[in-house]
Amino acid sequence: MATEKLIIFTDSGDTIIDEGTEVRDERGIVQEARLIPGAGEVLRQLHEEGFPIALVADGEWESFQNVYRKNGLGDCFDAWVVSEVVGEQKPAAIMFETAYEKMGLTEADKARIVMVGNNLKKDVAGANRQGLTSIWMDWSPRYFHTAEEPDWQPDYTVRTPEELLCLLHDLNRKLEE
């Protein structure tokens, strides 16, 4: 298997997991949730193709462990960066810096990193401020749909996991050329 050049940072809610299906306990911890249609298959395929993948998400560690274990996808991530553990939420630089550290990445790797997320204010702005390629997963009606600030403008927009897969393959091909 060829080593892929593209490195994927991804959010979770409304990017892989359908937030509208979350079942929380009395502590607010997500016990289970369904995946966005096609998201599990795309995540598994990217993992099997050898793409390095980091979960970079806001929420509780236990929630993510529950959801990805129950959906059989916990092994797809090379690193887990969760705001509860880091102590700040995206777009804070520390979320991305923690991912670089956990993945053994340097400043030189930034040109190969994409950040996929559903939130223009957190995921896209955070990626843009770090000099990463930002990909907005415009799947859910729950969050902002207008770039209210210049750094909220994504480099790319996709609406489905299948569109994302095609885009990631295209971006990877361009890196290899």
Salt bridges, closest charged atoms under 4 A:
ASP11 OD1 - LYS90 NZ 2.82
ASP14 OD2 - ARG142 NE 2.56
ASP18 OD1 - ARG142 NH2 3.02
GLU22 OE1 - ARG24 NH2 2.90
ASP25 OD2 - ARG27 NH2 2.80
GLU49 OE1 - HIS169 NE2 2.57
ASP58 OD2 - LYS122 NZ 2.94
GLU60 OE1 - ARG24 NH1 3.97
GLU62 OE2 - ARG27 NH2 2.95
ASP75 OD1 - ARG44 NH2 2.90
ASP75 OD2 - HIS47 NE2 3.95
GLU107 OE2 - LYS110 NZ 3.40
ASP109 OD1 - ARG112 NH2 2.77
ASP123 OD1 - LYS90 NZ 2.45
ASP138 OD1 - HIS145 NE2 2.96
ASP138 OD2 - ARG159 NH2 3.41
ASP151 OD2 - ARG129 NE 2.58
ASP170 OD1 - ARG173 NH2 2.31
